[in-house]
Amino acid sequence: MSDRAHDSRTANRRTFSTDTRAIEGLPVRLVIALVVGVASLSVMMGMIGDINGLAATELDAQPQPEVTTPGDQSIEVAVVDPDGSRVADATVIVRGGSARIDGVVTARTNGEGIATVDVDPELGPNQADGTLTVDIKPPAEGDYVDERGNTEVLVVEE
């Protein structure tokens, strides 16, 4: 190998090893990738947080008695959340199902989460039993919904 070729390679090594331009773009690209990654992660976490924030608590009605007879009756309806805690200021709506009542009866739950409705269910001729449907209008405060069916009141002939 000639001395001239050797000197040229040595000069190239020194030049390449002292050249900082080869890594100048790398930190900038890493910073950009990091910023984009953090922004994307932030957006995804925000979306997950919104999904959780939109979750609503399903309410259920627990009428007492669940089985009654035709004629004037008072039925106490407890409105509860999935944990069994009672909910105040909900409106209980009782309608005729296969048993008939005059119109629609409503009542608001008290501080203990209980509403008392006075109904006068009737059964049709040759009808041995029927039902009254119970719906709940959740209170304005809180993330409550009543989307699933509630316990119906069974009306049976004496």
C-alpha positions in Angstrom: 0.0 0.0 0.0 1.4 3.4 -0.9 2.0 6.0 1.7 -0.3 8.4 -0.1 -3.3 6.0 0.1 -2.5 5.4 3.8 -2.4 9.1 4.5 -5.7 9.6 2.7 -7.4 6.9 4.8 -6.0 8.3 8.0 -7.2 11.7 7.0 -10.6 10.4 6.3 -10.8 8.6 9.6 -9.8 11.7 11.5 -12.3 13.8 9.5 -15.1 11.3 10.0 -14.4 10.8 13.7 -14.4 14.5 14.3 -17.3 15.3 12.0 -20.4 16.1 14.3 -22.8 16.7 11.4 -23.6 13.0 11.1 -25.5 13.1 14.4 -26.9 16.6 14.2 -30.3 15.4 12.7 -30.7 12.5 15.1 -31.5 14.3 18.3 -34.0 16.6 16.4 -35.8 13.6 15.0 -35.9 11.9 18.4 -37.3 15.0 20.0 -40.0 15.3 17.2 -40.9 11.6 17.6 -41.1 12.0 21.4 -43.4 15.1 21.1 -45.7 13.4 18.6 -45.8 10.3 20.7 -46.6 12.2 23.9 -49.3 14.2 22.1 -50.9 11.0 20.7 -50.8 9.3 24.0 -52.4 12.4 25.6 -55.2 12.3 23.0 -55.8 8.6 23.6 -55.9 9.0 27.4 -58.3 11.8 27.0 -60.6 9.7 24.9 -60.5 6.9 27.5 -61.2 9.4 30.2 -64.2 10.7 28.3 -65.6 7.2 27.9 -65.4 6.7 31.6 -66.9 10.1 32.2 -69.9 9.3 30.0 -70.7 6.2 32.0 -74.0 6.4 33.7 -75.4 4.5 36.7 -78.4 2.3 35.9 -81.3 2.6 38.4 -83.7 -0.1 39.5 -87.1 -0.1 41.1 -87.9 -2.4 44.0 -91.7 -2.3 44.6 -93.3 -3.6 47.8 -95.4 -5.6 47.6 -94.4 -7.2 44.3 -97.7 -9.1 44.2 -101.0 -7.4 44.9 -104.7 -7.8 44.2 -107.2 -5.7 42.3 -108.6 -2.6 44.1 -107.1 0.4 45.9 -103.5 -0.3 46.9 -100.5 1.6 48.1 -97.2 0.4 46.7 -93.9 1.6 48.1 -91.2 1.7 45.4 -87.5 2.0 46.4 -85.2 3.4 43.8 -81.7 1.9 44.1 -78.4 2.1 42.2 -76.3 -1.1 41.4 -74.6 -0.9 44.8 -78.0 -1.1 46.6 -77.9 2.6 47.7 -81.2 4.3 47.6 -81.6 7.4 45.4 -83.6 10.4 46.5 -85.5 12.8 44.2 -86.2 10.3 41.5 -89.7 10.2 39.9 -91.5 6.8 39.9 -94.0 6.3 37.1 -96.5 3.4 37.3 -98.5 2.5 34.2 -100.9 -0.3 33.4 -99.4 -3.3 31.7 -101.6 -6.3 31.2 -103.6 -5.0 34.3 -105.3 -1.7 33.9 -105.2 1.5 36.0 -106.7 4.8 35.4 -104.1 6.9 33.6 -100.5 7.1 34.9 -99.5 7.4 38.6 -96.3 9.3 39.6 -94.6 10.0 42.9 -91.2 11.3 43.9 -88.8 9.4 46.1 -88.1 11.0 49.5 -84.8 11.3 51.3 -84.7 7.6 52.0 -85.2 6.8 48.3 -88.8 5.5 48.6 -91.9 6.7 46.7 -95.5 5.7 47.6 -98.0 5.3 44.8 -101.7 4.8 45.2 -103.1 2.6 42.4 -106.4 0.9 41.7 -105.5 -2.0 39.4 -108.3 -3.9 37.5 -108.2 -7.2 35.6 -110.2 -7.9 32.6 -113.0 -10.5 32.4 -111.5 -14.0 32.6 -108.1 -12.6 33.4 -106.4 -14.3 36.3 -103.4 -12.0 36.6 -101.8 -9.0 35.1 -98.9 -6.6 35.6 -98.2 -2.9 36.3 -95.0 -1.5 34.8 -92.7 0.7 36.8 -90.4 3.3 35.2 -88.0 5.7 36.8 -87.2 9.3 35.8 -83.7 9.8 37.4 -83.0 12.9 39.4 -81.4 15.9 37.6 -78.2 15.7 39.6 -76.1 12.7 39.1 -75.3 10.5 36.1 -78.3 8.1 36.5 -80.3 6.4 33.7 -83.2 3.9 33.6 -82.7 2.1 30.4 -83.4 -1.6 31.4 -86.7 -3.0 32.4 -87.7 -2.7 36.1 -89.5 -5.2 38.3 -93.2 -5.2 37.5 -95.9 -5.5 40.0 -98.0 -8.6 39.6 -101.7 -8.2 40.1 -103.5 -11.5 40.8 -107.2 -12.2 41.3 -108.2 -13.2 44.8 
